[in-house]
Amino acid sequence: MNRPQPHEHDEYYSLYIDRVPDRPIADVLGEAPAALEELLASLRPEHETWAYAPDKWSIRELLGHVIDSERVFSYRALHMARGDTADLPGMDQDVWAGASNAGDRPVADLLAEFRGLRAANTRLFTSFDDEISSRTGVASGYAFTVRALVFIIAGHEIHHRDVLRDRYLAALPEEATTHG
């Protein structure tokens, strides 16, 4: 699957697409669960509900957001891939996070859910040929190609993995990890 061009998505989504390495997208998608698990492997359970600022999600809630967003964007990709032309609604991430129970679920459970979801999505996306990947639709009032949505999914997770590393884990005291 080729990298999407700027006209295949709203400019905002370059934030995610530009994070996707220049390698086969199936490899990038497939490597994400292990990379996320490795990043969080040393996190102690009592710190899973920690947030780096009062108005930010906890680590568990951030993982729930990654999962919810992947479900939404993968549905959008499937919807367009199957030729449905109905416009799709937006997603208010704060409303979704507030209505989620991710904050009550252990990180290990959330990571297992992400692994299964990502495996299913990767299998689906690798079934898309060039014609399917080029199909278009509208979501949140913006035009997208299927391929752009796949790259957004990959880049969104990479973005949040970087946030976890740089803003959450880097700010935790040494004793917050099992090897601290």
N, C-alpha and C positions, 0 to 999 in steps of 0.2 A: 504494500500500500504506500503510495507516494505521500510525501509531506504536503499538507494543504497550502494553498497560496493565500495571500492576505484577503483576496476578494471572496473567499469561501467561508468567512466568519466575521463577526463583529470584531473591531480592532481590540476591544478589551481582552478577548480570549487569547491574544498573542502572549499575554502574561504566562499562560500555561503552555501553549504550543511551542513557544521558544525554549522552554525547559526540556523538551523531549530531545534526547541525544540523536545524532544522525546515524542510527542503526535500524535494523528491521523493527517495525513497531511491535510485532508479535514478541520479539525478544524483550523489548522494553517493558511491555505489559506483563509478560511472564515472570520477569525478575523482581517485580515490585513487592509481592508478598514476602519473599525471603528478606529483601532489603529492609522492609518495615519491621519485620520480626527481629532481625538482627539489631536494628537501632534500639528497639524497646526491650531487648532480652534482659538487660541488667536493671531495669526499673523495678523498684520495690512496690508491692501491691498498695501500700499505704500512701504512695505518691501518685497513683493513677488518677486521683480526683483533684490533683493540683493544677492550678492555672497560673501563668506568669504575671497576670494583672487581674484586678477585680472584675473587669468587664469582658474577660476572655473566657473561652470554653476551657473545660478541664481536658486533660489528655484523653480521657474516655470519650468525652463529648466531641472532641476534634476527630477522633477515629469514627464515631458515629456519623459525623458530617461527611467524611470521605466516603463512607459506605452509601449513605443516602444520595449524595451527589453522583456517585458512579451509577446507581440504579436509575436516576433521572436521566442522565446523559446517555446511558446505554439504551433506555427506552426510546429516547429521541432518535438515536441512530437506527434502531430497529424499525421504528415507525416510518422513517424516511427511506430506509433500505427496502422496505416492502411496498413502497410507492404510495403510501397514504399521504394525501395532500392537505389534510386538515392542519391548521395552525395549532401549535402546542402551547400551553400556558407556561408562565415562569414558575420559579421556585423561590420562596423567601426563606433563605437559609436559617435565619434567626427564628422564624416561626417553627420550621421543621425541627431545629435543634431543641427548642423549648418544649416541643411535644414528644420528643424522643425519650426513651428510657436508657439511652447509651450511658449516661452518667452513673447508672446503677449496675452496669454490666462490667465484669472484669475485662481487662485488656486482652487476655488470652482468648476469651470468647469472641470479642470483636475482631481480633486478628484471624481467628478461624473462619468467621463469617466473610471477612474480606477475601481470604484465600479462595474460598469456594466461589464467591461472586466473580472475582477476577478470572479464575480458571474458566468459568462458563462464558464470560464475556470475551475472553481471548479466543476461545474456540469459535464463537459466533463471528467475531470480527475477521478471523483468518479465512472464513468461508466467503467473504465479500470479494468479488472480483472488481476490476477497474470500473466497470459500468455501474455496479451497485455503489461502490465507494464515492462515485461522482454525483449520485442522486442528491437532490436538494429538498429542503423544507424550511419551515419557519417555526422557531421556538422563542419564547420570550420577546416576540416582536422582531427578531433578527433572522436573516437567512443564513443557513448552514449547509455544508455538504456533509454526507455521512462521514467521510474521511476526517473532516475537521473535528467532528464530535469525538471520534476515536482518539485523536491526538489530544483533545482537551481532557479526556478522561485520564490519559497517561500523564499529562503535564500537571493536572490538578493534584494527583496523588504525590508526584515529585515535589510540587510546591509545598504541600503540607508536611511531607517528610522533612524537608529543609526547615520548615517552621518548628517542627518538633525538636530537631537537633539544635537549631540556633537560638530559639527563644524559650523552649521548655527545658530540655535536658541540660543545656549550658547554664541555665539559671538555678537549677537544683543544687543543693549542697552535696558535697561528695558522698555523704552517708545516705543519700537518697537512692543510690544504686547498689546492687548487691556486691559489686566489686570495689566499693568506696572505702 
